Amino acid sequence: MTPDTDFPSSNTDWSALETRTERSQALQRIWRGFMTARPAVGLLLLALQGIAFALGQSTHAPTLAITALYAAFTLADRLRTPARLPLRRLGMTWLLCIGLDVGVFALLQALQTGTTVNYTPLLALPVLMAAVAGGLVVGLATTSAATLLMLAEALRFQLAAGPDGPGRLLQAALTGTGLFVLSLLAHQLALRLAREEARASRSQDSAQLQAQINALVIEALAEGVLVVDEAGRVHTANPAADALLGGGLDRGSLPRSLMAHPAWQPLAGLAQRTFEDRADLGADLPIAQPQATPRELRVRTRLTAVDGARDRGFCVMFLQDLRQLEARIRTEKMAAMGRMSAAVAHEIRNPLAAITQASALLEEDLTEPAQQRLNAMVQQNARRLGRIVDEVLDVARVRQQGSDLGQGTALPLAASVYTMVDEWSRQSGRAQPALRLVESLPAVRFNEEHLRRILVNLLDNAARYAGPGEESIRVHTFAAGDGRPTLAVWSDGAPLEQGVERHLFEPFFSSESRSSGLGLFICRELCERHGATIRYERLRPAPDVPAGNAFLLSFAPAQAGALPQ
């Protein structure tokens, strides 16, 4: 079976979700209404005949019997399984429903001996149903059958020499014409209804599918997403947002007010300002975490209000962890620096070596003190430029090394630190820093040469900013609260500015114009390669000592059975 009318094709890619006409919910509802109206009509006819009998009028037994049988049959037929719509031909379904109604109503009209009751208006019920639930052919066929039956009854009445035979014949013709017009109009309305329902169904399916796609995209986003209304209630939150806010935004608890959680109140305030200003905003907000240090989040807001709508829409908040954002920036910087390293090696290092060698040869022939000073300046700046080139290349080498460096070695922390500090003191010509080393600490998992490089860098930085006192630089080892062996390099220098502290371990960042800004960055990279961490704190090494700058290295303990270096 093929539909009578083809629906217009959709301009989307959701053709697989198009609703077929045979499954039209609107037609099914109309059919159920028709099936309910049939027994109602039968019961109403019985009631009218009962009222007529109560008023003293005579009862026509055949009419009463046909009406009772029709009411009983239609009431039972209402309980059966709904028909498959639309009706494409005059089959058994049509015969037991529409055809039966046409025959019964025509028979009731034919059994009338007078003109007190006119049953022809009831023929509009099966004609309408045939035009709506069936195709054009079924509707016109039903209307034709009803018209022919009315004309046959009028002709029979005229042949029986009835007093108003021509009038009844004309009335039947006019009624039939009206039924044809009614059938055509009902059929056009049914087609329009089917088209609109199919279009609405396709739009709904497309919207649901798009909503599912959007939900999957939001779930997979690395940044957090919150959808907040004007009252500060969260209606949607993805897993990333739940993790950034420390949990508590599971689906079962939504919608949930941001004001109900003290740590989320800054987010509620930002959302409220977004609604008040009707503009997109952004801010860096500290969000307290359960059993952890506060997390700094970068928050951006976007409004989703519809122009002219009564409500003010929703505020969509995008959350990013500043630490991860800065790490991504560092990665991008390192990628750019890696590409630059090869050019540095060929374009700077080779000419620099020639300059250094030429300066050394020239020094042998210079006798004037002024010329010797100028040549010394050339050698000094050449060596400085060489160190910068070496640091750049070292960063590239550190990034390219495997992550398993030194993982199978055990380094005694106290003894190694003592030896390295002593070497630094003799080479730099400075007094040895104050040491407090705990020899009972377990061995750490680290490469000895890498630890020497980190410690020398930290001691050079401390010596650059420390005061002239004997204990202006201190080196301690101890066990942290989590049991991890920790090394602290402390100096009594002035506190760092907040902007400097924030970017302390970033590449190419330095508070001095003569520094490459790579020393602390290399220290952090080496620590991460060995599962260690490095951080800066402002603390007191002893109760009677003023606060100073400290760099703390927390090491991973050496694995059981690791070989000592």
Secondary structure per residue as TSV (DSSP state, phi and psi in degrees):
chain	resnum	aa	ss	phi	psi
A	1	M	-	360.0	139.6
A	2	T	-	-120.2	148.5
A	3	P	-	-65.8	153.9
A	4	D	S	-70.8	-32.9
A	5	T	S	-132.0	133.8
A	6	D	-	-85.0	134.0
A	7	F	-	-79.7	149.8
A	8	P	-	-63.9	143.1
A	9	S	-	-71.8	148.2
A	10	S	-	-78.6	150.8
A	11	N	S	-94.8	16.7
A	12	T	S	-115.4	180.0
A	13	D	S	-97.1	18.4
A	14	W	-	-97.9	34.1
A	15	S	G	-61.7	-27.0
A	16	A	G	-67.8	-17.0
A	17	L	G	-100.7	6.1
A	18	E	-	-63.1	139.9
A	19	T	-	-85.5	129.5
A	20	R	-	-79.8	150.9
A	21	T	G	-63.6	-34.5
A	22	E	G	-62.2	-19.1
A	23	R	G	-105.7	21.5
A	24	S	-	-62.7	121.3
A	25	Q	H	-69.8	-33.1
A	26	A	H	-64.9	-43.9
A	27	L	H	-63.5	-38.5
A	28	Q	H	-64.0	-40.2
A	29	R	H	-65.8	-40.4
A	30	I	H	-65.1	-40.2
A	31	W	H	-62.7	-42.7
A	32	R	H	-64.2	-36.0
A	33	G	H	-64.5	-39.7
A	34	F	H	-64.5	-43.9
A	35	M	H	-65.9	-27.6
A	36	T	H	-78.9	-34.4
A	37	A	H	-69.5	-29.4
A	38	R	H	-61.9	-54.8
A	39	P	H	-64.8	-28.9
A	40	A	H	-64.3	-41.2
A	41	V	H	-64.4	-42.3
A	42	G	H	-62.0	-45.5
A	43	L	H	-66.1	-35.2
A	44	L	H	-66.1	-40.0
A	45	L	H	-63.8	-40.4
A	46	L	H	-63.8	-40.3
A	47	A	H	-65.1	-40.3
A	48	L	H	-64.7	-39.7
A	49	Q	H	-67.5	-35.1
A	50	G	H	-65.1	-39.3
A	51	I	H	-66.0	-41.2
A	52	A	H	-61.8	-41.2
A	53	F	H	-64.8	-37.9
A	54	A	H	-66.8	-28.3
A	55	L	T	-84.2	2.1
A	56	G	T	97.8	5.2
A	57	Q	-	-82.1	153.6
A	58	S	-	-74.7	150.4
A	59	T	-	-105.9	132.5
A	60	H	-	-88.9	113.0
A	61	A	H	-59.6	-47.7
A	62	P	H	-58.8	-40.8
A	63	T	H	-63.9	-42.0
A	64	L	H	-64.3	-40.2
A	65	A	H	-66.9	-44.8
A	66	I	H	-63.4	-41.2
A	67	T	H	-64.2	-42.8
A	68	A	H	-64.1	-44.8
A	69	L	H	-63.2	-40.5
A	70	Y	H	-64.0	-43.6
A	71	A	H	-63.5	-41.5
A	72	A	H	-66.9	-43.7
A	73	F	H	-66.0	-45.3
A	74	T	H	-67.0	-32.6
A	75	L	H	-66.5	-39.8
A	76	A	H	-70.5	-36.7
A	77	D	H	-67.8	-25.1
A	78	R	T	-64.8	-25.0
A	79	L	T	-87.7	-7.4
A	80	R	S	-81.7	174.6
A	81	T	-	-65.0	134.9
A	82	P	-	-59.1	149.2
A	83	A	-	-74.4	158.5
A	84	R	-	-81.9	119.7
A	85	L	S	-108.0	154.6
A	86	P	S	-79.5	162.2
A	87	L	B	-76.6	121.0
A	88	R	-	-96.3	-16.8
A	89	R	S	-152.4	170.4
A	90	L	S	-83.9	73.9
A	91	G	-	-99.8	-158.0
A	92	M	H	-66.6	-37.8
A	93	T	H	-61.8	-44.7
A	94	W	H	-62.6	-41.3
A	95	L	I	-66.4	-41.1
A	96	L	I	-78.6	-15.2
A	97	C	I	-113.9	-76.1
A	98	I	I	-70.6	-46.9
A	99	G	I	-61.8	-40.0
A	100	L	H	-62.1	-42.1
A	101	D	H	-64.3	-42.9
A	102	V	H	-60.6	-45.2
A	103	G	H	-65.4	-42.9
A	104	V	H	-66.2	-46.0
A	105	F	H	-67.4	-36.5
A	106	A	H	-68.1	-37.5
A	107	L	H	-67.9	-41.2
A	108	L	H	-61.4	-38.2
A	109	Q	H	-67.0	-37.2
A	110	A	H	-71.4	-28.5
A	111	L	T	-78.9	-5.8
A	112	Q	-	-72.4	129.2
A	113	T	S	-91.2	-16.5
A	114	G	S	-128.5	-162.7
A	115	T	S	-116.9	19.8
A	116	T	S	-71.4	-33.6
A	117	V	-	-122.5	129.6
A	118	N	-	-116.1	115.3
A	119	Y	-	-93.8	-3.9
A	120	T	G	-63.3	-32.7
A	121	P	G	-60.9	-24.6
A	122	L	G	-67.8	-18.8
A	123	L	G	-66.1	-17.3
A	124	A	H	-64.2	-28.9
A	125	L	H	-63.8	-54.9
A	126	P	H	-67.2	-32.1
A	127	V	H	-64.7	-45.8
A	128	L	H	-60.2	-43.7
A	129	M	H	-66.4	-38.2
A	130	A	H	-66.2	-38.5
A	131	A	H	-70.1	-32.4
A	132	V	H	-86.1	-50.7
A	133	A	H	-84.0	-15.4
A	134	G	B	-113.5	-179.6
A	135	G	-	-81.7	-173.3
A	136	L	H	-63.9	-38.6
A	137	V	H	-65.1	-44.4
A	138	V	H	-63.5	-42.0
A	139	G	H	-63.9	-45.4
A	140	L	H	-68.5	-35.7
A	141	A	H	-65.0	-42.6
A	142	T	H	-63.9	-44.0
A	143	T	H	-62.8	-39.1
A	144	S	H	-64.2	-42.6
A	145	A	H	-62.2	-43.3
A	146	A	H	-64.5	-41.1
A	147	T	H	-66.9	-42.3
A	148	L	H	-63.9	-40.4
A	149	L	H	-65.0	-39.6
A	150	M	H	-66.9	-41.9
A	151	L	H	-65.0	-38.3
A	152	A	H	-65.4	-41.1
A	153	E	H	-66.3	-40.8
A	154	A	H	-66.1	-39.1
A	155	L	H	-66.2	-39.9
A	156	R	H	-61.5	-39.7
A	157	F	H	-66.1	-38.3
A	158	Q	H	-69.7	-40.2
A	159	L	H	-65.9	-27.5
A	160	A	T	-80.4	11.8
A	161	A	T	60.7	43.9
A	162	G	-	-69.9	155.3
A	163	P	T	-65.8	-24.2
A	164	D	T	-129.7	44.2
A	165	G	H	-61.3	-53.1
A	166	P	H	-61.1	-35.9
A	167	G	H	-65.2	-40.9
A	168	R	H	-67.6	-35.4
A	169	L	H	-66.2	-42.5
A	170	L	H	-66.1	-37.9
A	171	Q	H	-63.8	-40.8
A	172	A	H	-63.7	-40.5
A	173	A	H	-64.5	-44.8
A	174	L	H	-64.6	-41.0
A	175	T	H	-63.1	-42.2
A	176	G	H	-62.2	-41.6
A	177	T	H	-61.0	-43.9
A	178	G	H	-61.6	-37.1
A	179	L	H	-66.3	-36.7
A	180	F	H	-64.0	-44.2
A	181	V	H	-62.4	-44.1
A	182	L	H	-60.7	-40.3
A	183	S	H	-65.0	-44.0
A	184	L	H	-64.5	-44.4
A	185	L	H	-64.5	-42.4
A	186	A	H	-64.0	-37.7
A	187	H	H	-65.8	-42.2
A	188	Q	H	-64.0	-40.9
A	189	L	H	-64.2	-37.1
A	190	A	H	-65.4	-40.6
A	191	L	H	-62.2	-43.0
A	192	R	H	-62.4	-42.1
A	193	L	H	-61.6	-43.4
A	194	A	H	-65.0	-40.8
A	195	R	H	-63.7	-45.8
A	196	E	H	-64.5	-38.3
A	197	E	H	-66.8	-40.9
A	198	A	H	-64.8	-40.9
A	199	R	H	-65.1	-43.1
A	200	A	H	-64.9	-38.2
A	201	S	H	-66.1	-41.7
A	202	R	H	-63.8	-41.6
A	203	S	H	-64.4	-40.0
A	204	Q	H	-66.3	-43.6
A	205	D	H	-63.5	-41.4
A	206	S	H	-62.9	-43.2
A	207	A	H	-64.6	-40.3
A	208	Q	H	-65.2	-41.9
A	209	L	H	-66.3	-41.8
A	210	Q	H	-64.1	-37.9
A	211	A	H	-64.0	-39.3
A	212	Q	H	-64.7	-41.2
A	213	I	H	-63.5	-44.5
A	214	N	H	-61.7	-39.3
A	215	A	H	-63.6	-41.3
A	216	L	H	-65.0	-40.6
A	217	V	H	-64.4	-44.0
A	218	I	H	-64.3	-40.4
A	219	E	H	-61.4	-34.5
A	220	A	H	-87.3	-6.7
A	221	L	-	-66.2	138.9
A	222	A	S	-75.5	-27.4
A	223	E	S	-90.5	150.4
A	224	G	E	-74.7	147.0
A	225	V	E	-131.2	126.7
A	226	L	E	-123.4	138.4
A	227	V	E	-113.7	114.2
A	228	V	E	-121.7	137.4
A	229	D	-	-89.5	-178.9
A	230	E	T	-67.4	-23.8
A	231	A	T	-82.1	0.5
A	232	G	S	83.8	17.4
A	233	R	E	-93.6	135.1
A	234	V	E	-85.7	122.5
A	235	H	E	-100.6	-29.0
A	236	T	E	-141.9	138.2
A	237	A	E	-149.1	131.2
A	238	N	-	-88.6	167.8
A	239	P	H	-58.0	-33.7
A	240	A	H	-63.7	-41.0
A	241	A	H	-65.1	-40.2
A	242	D	H	-61.6	-40.5
A	243	A	H	-69.8	-40.4
A	244	L	H	-66.3	-31.7
A	245	L	T	-91.3	3.7
A	246	G	T	84.9	18.3
A	247	G	S	87.8	169.3
A	248	G	-	104.3	1.3
A	249	L	-	-113.2	39.5
A	250	D	-	-68.0	157.9
A	251	R	G	-60.4	-32.5
A	252	G	G	-67.5	-21.1
A	253	S	G	-96.5	0.1
A	254	L	-	-89.8	147.7
A	255	P	S	-73.0	147.0
A	256	R	E	-134.5	138.6
A	257	S	E	-77.9	135.2
A	258	L	G	-68.4	-27.9
A	259	M	G	-72.0	-17.0
A	260	A	G	-71.4	-18.6
A	261	H	S	-113.3	118.7
A	262	P	G	-57.3	-34.8
A	263	A	G	-70.4	-21.3
A	264	W	G	-95.7	-0.1
A	265	Q	H	-62.1	-33.8
A	266	P	H	-59.7	-35.5
A	267	L	H	-66.4	-40.9
A	268	A	H	-62.4	-39.7
A	269	G	H	-64.8	-40.2
A	270	L	H	-66.0	-39.9
A	271	A	H	-64.5	-40.1
A	272	Q	H	-64.3	-40.8
A	273	R	H	-65.6	-33.9
A	274	T	H	-63.8	-43.2
A	275	F	H	-67.2	-38.7
A	276	E	H	-69.4	-42.2
A	277	D	H	-82.9	-15.5
A	278	R	T	53.2	42.8
A	279	A	S	-145.8	155.7
A	280	D	-	-76.4	134.6
A	281	L	-	-125.2	168.9
A	282	G	E	-152.2	148.5
A	283	A	E	-163.5	156.6
A	284	D	E	-101.1	116.7
A	285	L	E	-120.6	134.9
A	286	P	E	-81.8	128.1
A	287	I	E	-116.7	119.5
A	288	A	E	-65.1	142.7
A	289	Q	E	-116.2	143.5
A	290	P	T	-67.2	123.7
A	291	Q	T	58.7	37.3
A	292	A	E	-159.7	166.5
A	293	T	E	-70.2	153.3
A	294	P	E	-58.6	148.6
A	295	R	E	-108.7	129.9
A	296	E	E	-85.0	122.1
A	297	L	E	-116.9	139.7
A	298	R	E	-95.6	120.0
A	299	V	E	-116.1	130.0
A	300	R	E	-120.8	139.1
A	301	T	E	-116.7	146.3
A	302	R	E	-137.7	137.6
A	303	L	E	-92.0	143.3
A	304	T	-	-121.0	32.6
A	305	A	-	-74.7	149.7
A	306	V	-	-101.8	132.1
A	307	D	T	-60.4	131.3
A	308	G	T	87.0	-7.5
A	309	A	-	-75.0	152.9
A	310	R	S	-73.1	-39.7
A	311	D	S	-85.0	168.7
A	312	R	-	-98.6	15.2
A	313	G	-	76.8	-155.2
A	314	F	-	-126.9	157.9
A	315	C	E	-108.8	117.9
A	316	V	E	-94.2	123.6
A	317	M	E	-112.2	128.3
A	318	F	E	-106.7	124.6
A	319	L	E	-111.9	134.0
A	320	Q	E	-132.5	138.0
A	321	D	E	-77.2	120.3
A	322	L	H	-61.3	-32.4
A	323	R	H	-65.1	-44.1
A	324	Q	H	-67.1	-37.3
A	325	L	H	-63.0	-43.7
A	326	E	H	-67.5	-34.9
A	327	A	H	-65.0	-38.4
A	328	R	H	-65.7	-37.4
A	329	I	H	-65.6	-40.0
A	330	R	H	-62.8	-40.5
A	331	T	H	-62.3	-41.0
A	332	E	H	-65.6	-39.4
A	333	K	H	-63.1	-41.0
A	334	M	H	-66.9	-36.3
A	335	A	H	-63.4	-42.3
A	336	A	H	-66.2	-38.7
A	337	M	H	-68.9	-34.4
A	338	G	H	-63.3	-39.1
A	339	R	H	-69.3	-28.3
A	340	M	H	-79.3	-23.1
A	341	S	H	-63.3	-41.4
A	342	A	H	-62.9	-41.6
A	343	A	H	-65.6	-37.0
A	344	V	H	-62.0	-43.1
A	345	A	I	-60.9	-39.6
A	346	H	I	-90.1	-36.3
A	347	E	I	-89.6	-21.2
A	348	I	I	-115.2	-45.0
A	349	R	I	-66.7	-42.5
A	350	N	H	-66.5	-47.9
A	351	P	H	-63.0	-32.8
A	352	L	H	-66.6	-37.7
A	353	A	H	-64.3	-38.1
A	354	A	H	-66.1	-40.4
A	355	I	H	-63.0	-44.7
A	356	T	H	-63.0	-43.4
A	357	Q	H	-66.4	-42.2
A	358	A	H	-64.3	-37.8
A	359	S	H	-65.6	-38.6
A	360	A	H	-65.4	-40.3
A	361	L	H	-67.9	-38.0
A	362	L	H	-66.7	-31.2
A	363	E	H	-61.1	-30.6
A	364	E	T	-68.7	-25.0
A	365	D	T	-102.1	-5.3
A	366	L	-	-87.3	132.9
A	367	T	-	-119.5	-24.9
A	368	E	S	-74.8	133.4
A	369	P	H	-59.6	-38.0
A	370	A	H	-63.9	-42.0
A	371	Q	H	-67.8	-36.5
A	372	Q	H	-65.1	-38.3
A	373	R	H	-65.0	-41.6
A	374	L	H	-63.5	-40.1
A	375	N	H	-67.4	-35.7
A	376	A	H	-65.4	-36.7
A	377	M	H	-63.2	-39.5
A	378	V	H	-63.6	-45.3
A	379	Q	H	-64.6	-40.6
A	380	Q	H	-63.0	-46.1
A	381	N	H	-71.6	-29.3
A	382	A	H	-67.6	-40.8
A	383	R	H	-64.9	-40.2
A	384	R	H	-61.8	-45.4
A	385	L	H	-64.5	-34.7
A	386	G	H	-65.5	-38.9
A	387	R	H	-64.2	-39.6
A	388	I	H	-63.0	-42.7
A	389	V	H	-62.8	-42.3
A	390	D	H	-62.9	-39.2
A	391	E	H	-65.6	-40.6
A	392	V	H	-62.3	-44.2
A	393	L	H	-69.0	-33.3
A	394	D	H	-64.3	-39.7
A	395	V	H	-60.5	-43.6
A	396	A	H	-63.3	-39.1
A	397	R	H	-68.1	-39.4
A	398	V	H	-61.7	-41.6
A	399	R	H	-68.5	-28.8
A	400	Q	H	-86.5	-15.6
A	401	Q	S	-69.8	154.5
A	402	G	-	-68.7	160.3
A	403	S	T	-83.3	4.3
A	404	D	T	-106.8	20.9
A	405	L	T	-64.0	126.9
A	406	G	T	70.3	9.4
A	407	Q	T	-73.0	-19.8
A	408	G	T	-100.0	13.0
A	409	T	E	-116.8	152.1
A	410	A	E	-118.6	124.2
A	411	L	B	-114.1	121.2
A	412	P	-	-70.1	116.3
A	413	L	H	-69.3	-52.2
A	414	A	H	-60.4	-49.2
A	415	A	H	-64.7	-39.8
A	416	S	H	-66.9	-42.3
A	417	V	H	-65.2	-40.6
A	418	Y	H	-60.2	-45.3
A	419	T	H	-64.9	-43.2
A	420	M	H	-68.9	-39.4
A	421	V	H	-65.6	-39.2
A	422	D	H	-64.1	-42.6
A	423	E	H	-62.7	-42.3
A	424	W	H	-64.0	-40.6
A	425	S	H	-62.7	-43.3
A	426	R	H	-69.2	-38.5
A	427	Q	H	-75.3	-34.2
A	428	S	H	-87.2	-16.4
A	429	G	T	78.7	12.3
A	430	R	-	-98.4	160.4
A	431	A	-	-66.3	148.7
A	432	Q	-	-67.0	133.7
A	433	P	-	-62.3	159.6
A	434	A	E	-70.5	127.7
A	435	L	E	-110.8	141.3
A	436	R	E	-143.0	95.1
A	437	L	-	-112.7	133.2
A	438	V	-	-98.5	110.4
A	439	E	T	-76.4	-17.1
A	440	S	T	-81.3	-0.9
A	441	L	S	-65.5	146.2
A	442	P	-	-68.9	158.1
A	443	A	-	-63.6	149.9
A	444	V	B	-110.2	159.1
A	445	R	-	-94.7	99.2
A	446	F	-	-161.3	156.8
A	447	N	-	-87.2	131.9
A	448	E	H	-62.2	-43.5
A	449	E	H	-66.8	-36.0
A	450	H	H	-68.4	-39.0
A	451	L	H	-64.5	-39.5
A	452	R	H	-61.7	-42.3
A	453	R	H	-64.3	-43.1
A	454	I	H	-64.6	-45.9
A	455	L	H	-65.3	-39.6
A	456	V	H	-64.7	-41.4
A	457	N	H	-62.9	-44.5
A	458	L	H	-66.5	-39.1
A	459	L	H	-68.5	-36.9
A	460	D	H	-62.8	-43.1
A	461	N	H	-64.0	-42.2
A	462	A	H	-63.3	-42.2
A	463	A	H	-65.8	-28.1
A	464	R	H	-70.7	-30.7
A	465	Y	H	-115.7	-6.4
A	466	A	-	-76.8	161.5
A	467	G	-	-80.7	-179.0
A	468	P	S	-83.5	-2.7
A	469	G	S	-64.7	164.0
A	470	E	T	-67.8	-36.6
A	471	E	T	-111.5	37.2
A	472	S	S	-73.4	-18.1
A	473	I	E	-125.1	131.3
A	474	R	E	-132.7	144.1
A	475	V	E	-126.7	120.7
A	476	H	E	-126.0	150.9
A	477	T	E	-125.9	142.0
A	478	F	E	-162.6	172.0
A	479	A	E	-96.9	125.3
A	480	A	-	-72.4	176.7
A	481	G	T	-60.9	-30.8
A	482	D	T	-87.5	5.8
A	483	G	S	88.3	-3.3
A	484	R	-	-78.2	137.1
A	485	P	E	-61.3	136.7
A	486	T	E	-134.4	140.2
A	487	L	E	-116.4	131.9
A	488	A	E	-122.3	130.1
A	489	V	E	-113.8	113.2
A	490	W	E	-117.0	145.3
A	491	S	E	-142.0	158.2
A	492	D	-	-92.2	27.2
A	493	G	-	-69.3	169.2
A	494	A	-	-67.5	151.4
A	495	P	-	-64.1	150.3
A	496	L	-	-78.9	148.3
A	497	E	-	-67.0	152.9
A	498	Q	H	-61.5	-40.0
A	499	G	H	-65.2	-37.2
A	500	V	H	-69.0	-43.4
A	501	E	H	-61.3	-36.6
A	502	R	H	-66.5	-34.6
A	503	H	T	-108.9	24.1
A	504	L	T	-60.8	-38.7
A	505	F	T	-102.7	17.5
A	506	E	S	-86.9	148.3
A	507	P	T	-69.1	144.2
A	508	F	T	65.8	17.1
A	509	F	-	-105.3	127.3
A	510	S	-	-154.1	146.3
A	511	S	S	-84.8	-2.7
A	512	E	S	-117.3	141.4
A	513	S	T	-72.7	-23.4
A	514	R	T	-91.3	1.8
A	515	S	-	-101.6	147.4
A	516	S	-	-78.6	-16.9
A	517	G	S	73.3	24.6
A	518	L	-	-115.3	-10.9
A	519	G	H	-60.6	-56.7
A	520	L	H	-67.8	-31.7
A	521	F	H	-64.0	-42.2
A	522	I	H	-64.6	-38.5
A	523	C	H	-60.1	-44.7
A	524	R	H	-66.0	-40.1
A	525	E	H	-63.1	-42.1
A	526	L	H	-65.4	-39.5
A	527	C	H	-62.3	-45.0
A	528	E	H	-64.0	-31.4
A	529	R	H	-64.7	-25.5
A	530	H	T	-109.8	14.7
A	531	G	T	74.6	17.8
A	532	A	-	-103.1	169.0
A	533	T	E	-130.8	153.0
A	534	I	E	-133.6	138.0
A	535	R	E	-148.7	162.7
A	536	Y	E	-109.1	138.8
A	537	E	E	-143.0	154.2
A	538	R	E	-103.9	110.4
A	539	L	E	-148.2	171.0
A	540	R	-	-101.0	128.1
A	541	P	S	-75.1	-19.3
A	542	A	S	-153.0	156.4
A	543	P	T	-58.2	-33.0
A	544	D	T	-95.2	12.0
A	545	V	S	-113.7	135.0
A	546	P	-	-62.8	160.8
A	547	A	-	-67.9	147.2
A	548	G	E	-143.5	-176.0
A	549	N	E	-89.4	129.6
A	550	A	E	-131.5	137.5
A	551	F	E	-110.9	123.5
A	552	L	E	-111.8	126.4
A	553	L	E	-109.9	120.2
A	554	S	E	-104.8	123.8
A	555	F	-	-101.8	156.0
A	556	A	-	-87.2	131.3
A	557	P	B	-61.2	149.0
A	558	A	-	-67.4	144.5
A	559	Q	-	-70.4	152.2
A	560	A	T	-61.8	132.6
A	561	G	T	86.4	4.6
A	562	A	-	-71.4	146.4
A	563	L	E	-80.0	136.4
A	564	P	E	-72.3	150.0
A	565	Q	-	-87.1	360.0
